[in-house]
Amino acid sequence: MGKRVRKKWDLPSEHGSALAVLALSFLLGGIGGCVLAALASGQGGEELCAYLSDYLALAGEGELPRGLWPVLWGQLKVLLLTLILGITALGVVGLPVVFGVRGFFFTFSSACFCRVFGGRGLFAAFALLGLPALLWIPALFLAGVRGFSSACALLRQSLGEGRGGPVWRGPCWYQAGLCVGLALGAGALEYWVAPVLLRAAARVVL
């Protein structure tokens, strides 16, 4: 029974390699975002401080202009790009780039709050960025790992080095639907829950 359980949960080798590549890309992008936020100084640092202070002040008063569709689209567009790249050989290069850029902007934005407001900035960063990330990060990796494996298979086919179709087929599209649902859930959190938490965070930070 133990062997059956291990076989059920162990990642196939191609998925394990895909996870390692995409996780490393996300991590490197995140490190780059933290470094850039830490290097902000002079006029750029002052403008960043003024912008975030004004943003939190507006959030504290409930006056941030936000539309539901732009928020949902903001969460969906990266996931849709990931799914599209996963059904082409371009995903071998494109997906690591997408993960690197996503990791960069996520950590850069979070680090900016901490750079300007110190430890208190974590409250605002979690309310605005961390809470939706609890849903969009699993969705991104779930789609990205299978998509990267599929892109590698397609590349091998195009080079005449492999057989079989892409990994995205049959029931796997239900997994894609789950990813879209998670992204929409992240957008819903960002639209309805994050503003409430931001108002509370503004009282702590400002």
C-alpha positions, -999 to 999 in steps of 0.1 A, spaced: 0 0 0 29 24 9 43 19 -26 10 26 -42 6 58 -22 41 70 -31 35 63 -68 3 82 -67 18 114 -52 53 113 -67 57 138 -96 67 124 -130 102 133 -138 93 158 -165 69 176 -140 96 176 -113 121 192 -137 95 217 -149 87 227 -113 124 232 -105 129 254 -136 98 275 -130 104 278 -92 140 289 -98 128 315 -124 102 328 -99 128 329 -71 154 348 -92 127 373 -103 117 378 -67 153 383 -56 157 409 -84 126 427 -72 138 428 -36 172 442 -47 157 469 -69 134 480 -41 163 481 -17 183 502 -42 156 529 -45 171 561 -32 173 598 -38 145 614 -58 132 580 -68 129 569 -32 111 601 -22 87 597 -51 80 561 -41 74 571 -5 50 599 -16 31 576 -39 26 548 -14 16 572 13 -10 588 -9 -22 554 -20 -27 542 15 -43 575 25 -69 570 -3 -73 534 7 -79 544 43 -107 567 31 -122 541 8 -116 563 -23 -95 540 -45 -110 539 -80 -114 502 -87 -135 483 -113 -144 447 -110 -134 437 -146 -100 454 -146 -92 436 -113 -103 402 -126 -85 408 -159 -53 417 -140 -54 383 -124 -64 364 -155 -41 378 -181 -9 362 -168 -26 328 -163 -40 329 -198 -6 337 -212 8 308 -193 -19 285 -207 -13 297 -243 25 293 -240 20 258 -226 4 246 -259 33 258 -280 70 250 -281 77 287 -273 67 279 -237 101 264 -232 116 299 -231 84 319 -225 72 303 -193 104 308 -173 103 345 -185 67 348 -174 75 333 -140 105 355 -135 86 387 -144 57 377 -121 81 369 -92 98 402 -98 67 424 -97 52 405 -67 83 409 -45 92 444 -58 58 457 -48 58 440 -14 94 451 -7 85 487 -16 59 488 12 85 474 37 111 499 23 89 529 29 70 519 61 93 494 77 78 463 93 44 479 94 44 478 56 39 440 58 3 446 68 -5 466 37 16 443 15 -3 413 27 -37 430 23 -30 442 -13 -7 415 -26 -3 386 -2 -39 376 2 -47 372 -36 -13 355 -40 -26 326 -18 -48 317 -48 -29 329 -79 4 314 -71 -9 278 -69 -29 284 -101 2 298 -119 24 269 -109 -3 243 -116 -7 256 -151 29 264 -156 44 230 -146 21 211 -169 24 237 -197 62 236 -195 62 198 -197 39 201 -227 61 228 -244 92 206 -239 73 176 -255 63 198 -285 99 210 -289 112 175 -289 86 166 -315 95 195 -337 131 184 -336 122 148 -343 134 136 -310 102 125 -294 67 110 -299 33 116 -285 12 147 -281 14 176 -257 7 170 -220 -24 193 -222 -51 169 -234 -83 152 -222 -90 156 -185 -61 180 -181 -83 208 -193 -103 204 -162 -71 213 -144 -69 244 -166 -104 253 -155 -94 249 -119 -66 273 -125 -89 299 -141 -113 295 -111 -84 301 -87 -74 332 -106 -109 345 -105 -110 338 -68 -78 359 -64 -95 387 -83 -125 385 -61 -104 387 -30 -85 417 -44 -117 435 -53 -139 428 -22 -117 418 6 -84 436 0 -99 471 3 -114 463 37 -80 450 49 -62 480 34 -84 504 53 -74 487 85 -37 486 74 -38 523 66 -47 530 102 -17 510 114 8 522 89 1 559 86 
